[in-house]
Amino acid sequence: MSVTRLITIVALALPCVLAPPSAHAAEECGPRACISGASWSANEQLDDATRRREAKRNRKRPDAQLSVQLDSGRGSVFVDGVWIATAPALYVPIKPGKHDLEVRDGERVLARGVLTIPKKGGEVTVRVL
């Protein structure tokens, strides 16, 4: 391979390597949790009418993949008031839109808030601190 061709390949690949990570991959942290791939409103809850409206509006959209990780300890993951898994939970299908998310260790609430999943789906990671 010639030196000129090698320099051209490096020059074309360098911007890809040095590019900043996309905004979608950015992690948003609250007092008890860090979220990537979605937005988070800590210590908020949806009422039943809003939850039904969100479910109806997004039922035909593709699922996102929700992963919940704990920095330490254990926990149960609840979405919209329904137990879905014991943490760590990996790649749980969830519809786009707003969802109540709560992570508990017994009676103790580790994290609670409204998780807003983008319409296009994708991967959402919740890391409980």
C-alpha positions in Angstrom: 0.0 0.0 0.0 1.4 3.4 -0.9 2.1 6.1 1.6 -0.4 8.4 -0.1 -3.2 5.9 0.1 -2.4 5.2 3.8 -2.5 9.0 4.6 -5.8 9.3 2.7 -7.4 6.4 4.7 -6.2 7.9 8.0 -7.4 11.4 7.1 -10.9 10.0 6.3 -11.1 7.9 9.4 -9.7 10.5 11.9 -12.9 12.6 12.1 -15.0 9.5 12.9 -12.6 8.6 15.7 -12.4 12.1 17.1 -16.1 13.0 16.8 -17.9 13.7 20.1 -20.5 11.1 21.1 -24.0 11.8 19.9 -26.5 13.6 22.1 -28.6 10.4 22.3 -25.8 8.7 24.1 -25.4 11.5 26.6 -26.2 10.6 30.2 -28.7 12.8 32.2 -28.2 12.5 35.9 -30.6 13.3 38.7 -30.2 13.0 42.5 -30.7 9.2 42.4 -30.3 8.0 38.8 -28.5 8.6 35.6 -30.4 8.0 32.3 -29.2 7.6 28.7 -31.4 7.4 25.7 -34.4 9.0 27.3 -35.4 12.0 29.5 -36.0 11.8 33.2 -38.2 13.8 35.6 -37.2 12.8 39.1 -39.8 12.4 41.8 -42.8 12.9 39.5 -45.7 10.5 38.7 -48.3 10.2 36.0 -52.0 10.1 36.8 -54.1 7.2 35.5 -55.7 9.2 32.6 -52.3 10.4 31.3 -50.9 6.8 31.6 -53.8 5.5 29.5 -53.5 8.2 26.9 -49.7 7.6 26.5 -50.3 3.8 26.1 -53.0 4.4 23.5 -50.9 7.0 21.6 -47.8 4.7 21.4 -49.1 1.2 21.1 -48.2 0.8 17.4 -44.7 2.3 17.8 -41.6 0.0 17.9 -40.4 -1.0 21.4 -37.4 0.5 23.0 -35.0 -1.7 25.1 -34.9 -0.7 28.7 -32.0 -1.8 30.9 -31.9 -0.9 34.6 -28.6 -1.3 36.6 -27.9 -0.6 40.2 -24.5 0.7 41.4 -24.8 -1.4 44.6 -27.4 -3.6 46.2 -30.5 -5.1 44.8 -33.9 -3.8 43.6 -37.2 -4.4 42.0 -38.1 -2.5 38.8 -41.7 -1.2 38.4 -43.0 0.4 35.2 -46.4 2.1 35.4 -47.0 0.4 38.8 -46.4 -3.1 37.5 -43.3 -5.2 38.6 -41.3 -6.1 35.5 -38.0 -7.4 36.7 -35.4 -7.7 39.4 -32.4 -5.4 38.8 -30.2 -5.6 37.0 -32.8 -5.9 34.2 -31.4 -6.1 30.7 -33.2 -5.3 27.4 -36.8 -5.2 28.7 -39.1 -4.2 25.8 -41.0 -0.9 26.6 -43.1 1.3 24.4 -42.2 4.9 23.6 -43.8 7.7 25.6 -44.0 8.6 29.3 -43.8 5.9 31.9 -43.7 5.9 35.7 -40.5 4.2 36.7 -39.7 3.1 40.3 -36.9 1.0 41.6 -37.3 -0.3 45.1 -35.4 -2.4 47.6 -38.2 -3.8 49.7 -40.1 -0.8 51.0 -37.3 1.6 50.4 -37.6 3.6 47.1 -34.2 3.9 45.4 -35.4 6.0 42.4 -38.8 7.3 41.2 -39.8 9.5 38.3 -41.2 9.8 34.9 -39.2 8.3 32.1 -39.9 9.7 28.6 -38.8 7.3 25.9 -38.3 8.8 22.4 -40.8 7.8 19.6 -38.1 6.1 17.5 -37.3 3.7 20.4 -33.7 2.6 20.8 -31.8 1.6 23.9 -32.6 3.3 27.2 -30.3 2.7 30.2 -31.2 3.7 33.8 -28.3 3.5 36.3 -29.5 3.9 39.9 -26.9 5.5 42.1 
